[in-house]
């Protein structure tokens, strides 16, 4: 086992998994502390590098395209400091960082891990339920439904219609853009039959604008990732038709398993569990 412990966080590699734990120091961004520990299987890794600098260097883990729902949902828009696969390394620990990087590279060669895009998510994404409060409202996801509760500062028309609830089965995609400087961001849920293009409308009921605290609004990426992890993988659009039956069976089993977990945890009542289970089986 190889590890490196820094104020920014800790990386541990046991030959099969890279376990990344964010540091507790105040310099560690809120997003990484909230996202928590991440276990990256070797099969999800495309490469690793250590970038030395005079005072502090950086370890960077590069994941295979399509392996991580967080990276899929954020599309490379996460600020560098919030990147969970980056570790700031003090100059006096550069040797340990390079050694760890070399251990990962050797394991990739020995296991012959492909660098090609993954055809399924290899990381689970954020745990559910997850909820984030913003200036515009609160967005939450329980594994089956997305709910947006509008705040008093949101658009009057949005508030007049009440909370927006979207079933997971009605969603096809999540779009996320962080608010940077004076630019407003958004979290948009794309439903079946809709084809959004360009910036969302100010009155779009399926979009949560992000214009408040960039530090806190960044947490909406966790909701985007949690939903993305439970939607069909992007590669499903290009798979052979004969693979469709297997894909649908896998999705069905995952939905039923998550439904049972939510029921046992008390998130769903007996009636909600029975009704939702029947709806899932009917759709499939």
N, C-alpha and C positions, 0 to 999 in steps of 0.2 A: 504494500500500500504506500502511495506517495501523497504527500499533502503539503500545502503552503498556507500559512495563517498570516493574515494581514489585517490592518485596521478596516480595510475596505470589505473584507470577507474572507472566507475559507474555501479552498478547493481541495477535494480529496478524490484520488483516483485509485480504484482497487483492481484495475485490469478489465473490468466490464462496465463500470459506471463512473461518471464524473459527478460527484455530489457537490453542489455549489450552495453555500450558505452565506447570506449577506451579513456584513458587520453591523454592530449595534451603535457605532459611533455616529454622532450627529451629522457628520459629513456624508453619510450614506443616504442617497435619495429615498424619499418616502415610498416611491413606487417599488423599489427593490426590497425594502423592509417589509412592505405589505405582501408582496408576491411570495416572499419567504424562500425556503429551501427548495432547490430544483435538483432532481436526479436525472441526468442525461445518459441514456444508454449509449454505449459505444457505437452501436449500429446507426445512431442518429447523427453522429459527428462526421463532418466533411473535412475538418482540418483544425489545427491549433497553431498559434504563433505567439511568441513573446517579443514585444517591441521595447527594447531598452532605451532609456533616456537618462540624462545626467542625474536627475534627482529621483524620479519615479518612472518606472516602466509600466507596461500593460500586458497582461495575458488576455488573449482573445480566443474564444472557442467559436468556430464556424460550424453551423449546423447544415445538414442537407436540406435543400429546398423542399418544402412541403412536410418536413418532419415535426415542426413545432407549431401548434395552433396560435400561440402568442405572436410569433414572427409572421405567420400568415395573416393574422388579423391586423397587425400594425403596419405591415408592408414596408419595413425599413424606416418608419417615421419616429420610432422611439428616440428620444435624446440620448446621446452617447452615455451620459452619466447614469441613465436609467436602465441601460442594457444589462440584463442579468448575466450575460455571457462574457462580461468584461471585468477584469480585476486589476485595480491599481496596485503596483508592487513597488516597495521601497528599494532604493538602489542596492542596499546591502543584502537584499534577498533575491537579487537577479539570478544568481546561480541556481537557487532552488526552483525559481520559476522556469528557467530554461530546462532544467532536469525534468520537471513535471511535464512540460510540453513535449520533450523528447520521448518520455514514457508513453504518452498518448499516441504520438506519431508511430512508434514501433508497434503498439497494439493494433493500430489501424492497418498496418502492413501485414501483421501476422494473421489477423482475422479477415483480411481481404474485404474490408468494409467498402462498398461501392460509394463513389462520390456523386452518382446520379441522383436526381430528385426522388424522394420517397413517394410511394403510391398509397401511403396511409400515414396518419399521425402516429409518431413514435413516442410522443410525450402526451400526458393526459390533459394538460392545460390547467387553469385555476379550478379549485374545488368549488362546488356549489353547496348551498346558496351563496351568492355574492351580491353585494349591494353597494352603490356609490352615490353619495349626495353631491350635487353640483349647484351652481347658482340658479340654474334653470329648472332643476327638479332632481328627483331621486330615481335612478334606474336600478332595477334588481332582476336577477335571474335565478330561478329555483331548479333549473334542469329541464323544465317543461314549458315554462312561460317566461316571457319578458314583460316587465311592468314598468311604466314610466308614470310617476306621480309628479305633476307639475307644481312648481313653487309659485309663491305670490308674485314673483317678479317676471314670470313667463308671459308669453303672449296671451291676451285676454281670450281669444278664440280657443286656444289650447286648453286653458283653464275651464272654459265653459263646457267642454266636452267630457271633462273628468279624466281619470287615469286611463292611459292607453295600455291595453293588454294584448300581447301577441303570442300565439301558440308557436312552439318551436317548429311544428310541422308545416306552418304557413310561411316560414322564413327560407330564403334561398342564399342569403349573403349578408354579411355585416361590413359596413364601411366606417372607417375611423380615421379622423384627422385631428391631431392635437392643436390646441390654441397656442400660438407662438407669437410673442410680442403683442402687437395690436391686431393680429389676424385671428378671427374667430374660427374655432374648430367645430367638429360635430361627430356624433355617434349616430349612424343611420342604419336602420334595419330594413332590408329590402325584402319585400314579400312577393309571393307568386303573382305573376301578371303585371308587376310594376317594372318599369325600366328607367330608373333615374339616370340622368346624365348631367354632369356639372354640379355646381353647388346646390344644396337642397333649398327648397322654398322656406321662407320664414314661418309659414303656417303648417309645414309638414308635420302631421301627427306622429309619424314614425321616426322622427329625427329629434335628438336631444342636442341643442346647440351648446358649445363649450366656449365660454367667454370670461369666466371668473378666474380663480386661482389656478394657474397652469400646473402648479405642484399637485394640487388635489384633483383637478380634472384629468390628470394623466392616469388616475386610477380607473377611469372608465375603460381603459384598454383591457383591464382584467375581465370586465363584463363581455367586451367584444371577443376576447380569446375564449372565454368559457362557452359562449354560444357557438363560435366557429368550431370548437372541438367536437361539438355534437351535431354539426351539419355534415352532409356528405363531403368527402375529401375532394378537392379540386380535380384530382386525376380521374375521378369517376366520370367526368364529362367526356373523356377520351378513351375510356376502356372499351373493350370489345363487348358487343351486345350479349354474348353468352355468359359474361361475368356478372350480368345484372342481377340474376336470381340469387347468387351467393352474396352479393353486396347487400341486397335488401334483407336477407336472412340475418346477416351480421348486425345491421342497423336495428332490426326488430329485437334481437336478443339484448343489445346494449340498452335500448329504450326500456324494455321490460325490467332489466336488472336495476337501472337507475330509478325507475318508478317504485320498485320494491324497497330500495334503500330510503327513498323519500318517505314512504309509508311507515317504515319501521322507525324512522327518526321523528315521526310525528308531524312532518311538514304537511302531509296529506291526510285527510280524514278517511275513514273506511269508504264513505260514499264517493269522495273525490277519487280515491284509488280505483274503485270498481268502474266508475264512469270513464276515467281516463284510460284504463287498461282496455276497456271495450272499444274505445275510439281508436286506440293504436292498432289493435288487432283488425278492426274494420278497415282501416286505411291500407293495411298490408294485405 
